[in-house]
C-alpha cells in the first residue's frame, strides 16, 4: 500500500474592506475541474487532475521532511502535522472532507518555511530543488 502527497497551493487575497484587509482570505491557486467520474454523488465535485498538480509524486523522504510522516530514518523535518488551517480555502476543505478518514497527516507550510529548510540538497538524493528569482520552489525528481 502506498501513500501519496496531495499538495495544494493557496494565495491570500485582500479586499478593500479595512476589516478584511488585516486578515485576507485564502483562495486556491490550483486548476480545479469538474470530476468526470463523480459516480453518482448528489453534488457536483471538483478535483485537481494529476497533470495539473503542483506535485504528484510519492517521495517518502519528502513526506519525512515536510511533516515528519513515514520518517523511518529520523530525517530533520520542517514541522509536525498541523492539520488544516481554520481559514483554508473552500475548495481544499471540500476535498479533505470528501476523502474523510482515508487521508491523514494534514499540514500546511508557508513559502518561508519551505525555502528556509537547510537540508534540501543533502537529503533529497535523486531530486533537486530549484529556487527561481521569485523564490518559488520546484521539486524535480529524476
C-alpha positions as CSV (number, residue, x, y, z in Angstrom):
1,X,0.0,0.0,0.0
2,X,1.4,3.4,-1.0
3,X,1.0,6.8,0.5
4,X,0.6,9.9,-1.7
5,X,1.1,13.6,-1.0
6,X,-1.9,15.7,-2.1
7,X,-0.4,19.2,-2.3
8,X,-2.5,22.3,-2.9
9,X,-1.4,25.9,-3.4
10,X,-3.3,28.8,-1.9
11,X,-2.7,32.6,-2.0
12,X,-4.1,35.2,0.3
13,X,-6.4,37.8,-1.3
14,X,-7.1,41.1,0.4
15,X,-10.2,43.2,-0.3
16,X,-10.7,46.9,0.0
17,X,-12.7,46.3,3.2
18,X,-10.5,47.5,6.1
19,X,-11.7,44.8,8.4
20,X,-10.8,42.0,6.0
21,X,-7.6,43.7,4.9
22,X,-5.8,42.7,8.1
23,X,-6.6,39.0,7.6
24,X,-7.2,38.4,4.0
25,X,-8.9,35.3,2.5
26,X,-7.1,32.2,1.3
27,X,-8.1,31.2,-2.2
28,X,-7.0,28.1,-4.0
29,X,-4.5,28.8,-6.9
30,X,-4.9,25.3,-8.3
31,X,-6.7,24.4,-11.5
32,X,-9.9,22.7,-10.4
33,X,-12.1,20.8,-12.9
34,X,-15.4,19.0,-12.5
35,X,-14.8,15.4,-11.5
36,X,-15.9,13.4,-14.6
37,X,-16.0,10.2,-12.5
38,X,-18.4,11.5,-9.9
39,X,-20.0,8.1,-9.5
40,X,-23.5,9.4,-8.8
41,X,-22.8,11.7,-5.9
42,X,-25.6,14.2,-5.5
43,X,-23.4,17.3,-5.6
44,X,-21.0,18.3,-8.3
45,X,-17.5,17.5,-7.2
46,X,-14.3,19.2,-8.3
47,X,-10.8,17.9,-8.3
48,X,-7.3,18.9,-9.4
49,X,-6.2,16.3,-12.1
50,X,-2.8,14.7,-11.7
51,X,-1.5,16.6,-14.8
52,X,-2.4,19.9,-13.1
53,X,-1.0,19.2,-9.6
54,X,2.0,21.2,-8.3
55,X,3.3,17.9,-7.1
56,X,2.1,14.4,-7.9
57,X,5.0,12.2,-6.7
58,X,5.5,9.7,-4.0
59,X,8.8,10.6,-2.4
60,X,8.9,9.2,1.2
61,X,11.9,11.4,2.0
62,X,9.8,14.4,1.1
63,X,7.0,13.2,3.4
64,X,9.5,13.0,6.2
65,X,10.9,16.4,5.5
66,X,7.6,18.3,5.1
67,X,5.7,16.8,8.1
68,X,7.6,14.0,9.8
69,X,5.4,11.4,8.1
70,X,6.9,7.9,7.5
71,X,10.2,9.3,8.9
72,X,11.9,5.9,9.5
73,X,15.3,7.4,9.1
74,X,14.8,10.3,11.6
75,X,15.4,13.0,9.0
76,X,15.3,16.6,10.1
77,X,11.8,17.8,9.3
78,X,10.2,21.2,8.9
79,X,7.1,20.6,11.1
80,X,4.9,18.1,12.7
81,X,1.5,17.8,11.0
82,X,-0.6,20.9,12.0
83,X,-3.9,19.9,10.5
84,X,-5.7,22.1,8.0
85,X,-5.7,25.8,8.8
86,X,-9.0,27.2,10.1
87,X,-9.2,29.6,7.2
88,X,-8.3,27.1,4.5
89,X,-10.0,27.7,1.1
90,X,-13.4,26.1,0.5
91,X,-12.0,24.0,-2.4
92,X,-9.3,22.4,-0.3
93,X,-11.6,21.9,2.7
94,X,-14.2,20.3,0.5
95,X,-11.6,17.9,-1.0
96,X,-10.4,16.9,2.5
97,X,-14.0,16.4,3.7
98,X,-14.7,14.2,0.6
99,X,-11.9,11.8,1.5
100,X,-12.7,11.7,5.2
101,X,-10.8,9.1,7.2
102,X,-8.9,7.9,4.1
103,X,-6.5,10.8,4.3
104,X,-4.1,11.7,7.2
105,X,-1.3,13.9,8.4
106,X,-2.8,17.2,7.1
107,X,-0.5,20.1,7.4
108,X,0.4,23.4,5.8
109,X,3.6,25.3,5.2
110,X,4.3,28.8,4.0
111,X,6.9,29.7,1.5
112,X,9.4,30.9,4.1
113,X,9.2,27.6,6.0
114,X,10.0,25.7,2.8
115,X,12.7,27.9,1.4
116,X,14.5,28.2,4.8
117,X,14.8,24.5,5.3
118,X,18.6,23.9,5.4
119,X,18.8,20.3,4.3
120,X,17.2,20.1,0.8
121,X,20.3,19.4,-1.2
122,X,21.8,16.8,1.1
123,X,18.6,14.8,1.9
124,X,16.8,14.5,-1.5
125,X,19.3,12.4,-3.4
126,X,17.9,11.8,-6.8
127,X,16.0,15.0,-6.6
128,X,17.0,18.6,-6.5
129,X,15.4,21.9,-5.6
130,X,15.2,24.8,-8.0
131,X,14.7,28.3,-6.5
132,X,13.9,30.9,-9.0
133,X,14.2,34.7,-8.7
134,X,10.7,34.9,-7.2
135,X,11.6,32.3,-4.5
136,X,9.2,29.8,-6.0
137,X,10.3,26.2,-5.2
138,X,10.1,23.4,-7.6
139,X,10.9,19.8,-6.6
140,X,12.3,18.0,-9.5
141,X,12.6,14.2,-9.4
142,X,14.8,12.2,-11.7
